């Protein structure tokens, strides 16, 4: 029997990998730097604090 904590850990690892790959692909495709990543992270974190459910952003 699998413990719920282990399932959550596996799920979190999977989601982390999906996000990391998407970020890396975007950064590579757009020749972005780590400074850009840091700034985008801060902006995203602030948006998430204001609204716990992230809306789909319009381009």
N, C-alpha and C positions, 0 to 999 in steps of 0.2 A: 504494500500500500504506500502511495506517495504522500508525503506530508504537504499540506497547503503552502507552507513557507517555501518549500522547494519549487513548487509550481510557480509561485510568484517570482522567484529568482530566475527561473528558466524563461518566463514570459518577459521579465525586465531585460534580461540579456538579449533576447531576440529583438525587442523594440529598440534597444540601444544600438545594436548592429545595423538595423534598418535606417535609423536616423543618422548614424555616423557615416554610412555609405552614401546616403543622399546628400549630406553636407559636403563630403569629400568630392563627390562628382560635381556638385554645383561650383565649389571653389576651384576645382581644376578647369572646368569648362569656361569659367569667367576670369581666370587668372587672379584669383583673390588671395590676399595675404592673411596671416593670423590676426593682424590688427583689425581687419574687416570682420573676421569671425568673432573676435572679442566684442566689437561694437554691436554686431547683429545679435549676439547672445544677450547683451545687456538690454537692448531694445525689446527683444522677444520676452525676456524675463519680466520686464516692466508691463508689457501688454498682458501677459498671463496673470500677473498680480491683480490687474484691474478687472479682468474677466476670466474666471476660472475655466471656462469652456472657450477655447480658442475658436473664433469665427474663421471661415475661409476668407483669406485676404484677397481683395481684388487687385489685379495687376494694373 
